[in-house]
């Protein structure tokens, strides 16, 4: 017999006891009424010297006994009522405890991990952490959790668009679209391996971006625990002028002065010595690009704007017809100078394999 069944049986027993005490109360009331009538009648007869003193004393005694029995019966009924209330409360507690033994999922989903099987014991007291029994995942609403360092987190806002690259689908060339739904207000307790403070960002994968996969019969393309990388788009601009990132480099002001100087080599060497004496902090870095001017590299100072991993915006004036030099990278970033001869490289034609 379960605890709830025992509580129900106890409640039913107390209800029966209450009915019994009510029945006893009714009998005590009837006995009291009869004793009261006898008492009043014998009192009148005693005053008229019809009955003896002993009979009158017996009548008074019977009346007091009936009165006490009535009060006792009333008290028993009240006590039985309290016992019934207590039993009912015990039954409610038993049902509540029974309800707590059933774990209800707050969401509809799929059991992604089963930790505890039927018959195994779990800890569920307030003094200890609860035992993980299973994990339920809503595979129709998947999200990506990424760690963003403190230098980038200030640029991210709720609702930002994200491009998600799931490792399992990389070889298909498939990427997915998402939206930032939550940004942690507090940094993670553990810093990364390179001692960078990071914040957790949650990104919901938009179902529309993988509708084609579901159409092929793969109703749940993503599984909990899959690895993914994310590009979060923090700012967008339309109809702008942009060049490849590799085309933009920096040179110091002294280097530009050397290129533009028409003075003799002695003065150039003297300026070089002065340049060597400057500290790196004093050297002003200037952003620039090189353009192909009829086979000669020409320096064009630029102002840059937003960028991604491939291109960067050019805010300053730049002719649409300018042929921007984008490589080789080591030449553009280190060796190329204003006035150097350059040659446009022809695109390599792909060779068709012979059968």
Secondary structure, 3 states (H helix, E strand, C coil): CCHHHHHHHHHHHHHHHHHHHHHHHHHHHHHHHHHHHHHHHHHHHHHCCCCCHHHHHHHHHHHHHHHHHHHHHHHHHHHHHHHHHHHHHHHHHHHHHHHHCCCCCCCCCEEEEECCCCCCCCCCCCCCCCCCCEEEECCCCCEEEEEEEHHHHCCCCCCCEEEEEEHHHHHHCCCEEEEEEEECCCCCCCCCCCCCCEEEEEEEECHHHHHHHHHCCCCCCCCCCCCEEEEEECCCCCCCCEEEHHHCEEEEHHHHHHHHCCCCHHHHHHHHHHHHHCCCCCCCEEEEEEEEECCEEEEEECCEEEECCCEEEECCCCCCCCCECCCCHHHHHHHCCCCCECCCCCCCCCCCCCC
